[in-house]
Amino acid sequence: MSANVESMFYVRETPWHGLGTKVMEAPDSEGALIAAGLNWNVVQEPIFTGENEPIRGYKANIRDSDRKVLGVVTDRYKVIQNHEAFAFTDELLGQGVRYETAGSLQDGKKVWLLAHKE
C-alpha cells in the first residue's frame, strides 16, 4: 500500500493517500482500535535455530490475530499493548480533545494515534 499504511481510520476528511476507513464522529479508544484495525495484542515467544535450539536473550513479537511476526527483541523489551497506549487519552475526550486518525504502518510494526484539541 502507498505510504506504508496497513490499516487506519480517519474522521471526516480523507487523507492525501485516500486509504483507510472513514468515520463521521470521533470514537473513544475502544472504537478507535476497532476502526483502525488495531484491536490485536502482541505476544512474545521464544526463538529457535533451525536445529531447534533456543536463542537465549531474544524473543519474537507476534501479533495474536494472524501470527504475523512484528520483530525480534531482547528479553528486556516490554510490550505496551495498543489498548494501553490509547486508553490514557480517553480521560481527555469530552474536554475538547478528539481522535482524528489512528492506524498501523509497515505491516503492523508501527502504530499511531493522532488526537486534536478543539
N, C-alpha and C positions, 0 to 999 in steps of 0.2 A: 504494500500500500504506500501511497505517497506520504511524505512527512513521517514515515516510520510509525504511523498510527495503527495500533492493533484494534483497539476499541475505544469509544468515548461517547459522551453526551455533551450537548450544549444547549443553552437556554436561548430561545427565540432567534438570534442572529446566526446564520450559517457561517462557519469559518471559511477562510480562503480556500482550503483544500476540499471543502464540500463533504468531508467524511463525518461519520458519527450519527447518533440518534438525536433528533430534535425534540426538546420538551418545551412546553409553553410556560410552565411555572417551575421555579427553582425548588428542587426536592430537599429533604433533610438528608443526613449522611447515609442512612439505610437506602433510601430511594436513589441517591446519587451512585452508590455502589452498584445497584442493580442496573440503572440506566447506562452506566459507563462500562458494564461488563466486568466489574471488579469484585464481584461477590464470590471470591475464592480465597483460600488460605494457602500459605506457604508451609510446607513440611520439610524438615531436614532429615536426610537419610545418609547412611554411611556409603562410602565409595569403595569399590574393589578393583583390583587389577584384573587382567584377562585370566590370570591363574587363580582367581577368587581369593586373593589375599587382601585384607583390609588396608586402605591407605590411611594411616593414622594422622590425626590432626586436621583432617578435611572432611567436609560433608557437601552433599548436593542439595541446593534449594530447589524444591519441586512444587509446582502448582497442583493442588489436590484435585481440581476439576477435570484436568485432562492429562496429568502426569508429565507435563512439559517441564524440562529442566531449565531453570532460570539462571543458574550459575553455580559455581563451586566456590566455597568459602572455607575459612578456617573454623576450628571449633569455637573460637571466641566470638564469632559473628552472632549477633542477636537479631532475630526476625521481629519486625514490627508488622503485624497483620494490617491489611487495608482498613478494616473496620476500626482498629485502634488509631490509625493515622488520621482518619476522617472524623471520628467521634468528637474530638476536642472542639471542633468548630460549631457543633450543634448548640452549645451554650451561647454562641454569638448570634445565631439565627433569631430573627424577630427583633433584633436590636440594630436594624439597618444593614445587616450582613446577609448576603445570599450567595448560593453556589452559582457559578457561571458555567463551568465546564470541569470535567474530570475524565480520566482515561488511562490507557496504557500505551507505551511505546516499545519498540524493539522486542516484539513477541512476549510482552509482559515483564520484561526485565526492569522497566522503569514505569512508575505510576505517578500521576499528578492530580492535583485538585486546585482549582482556582476559585476563590471567593471574592466577592465585590462588596464594598461598603458604599451604601447609597448616600 
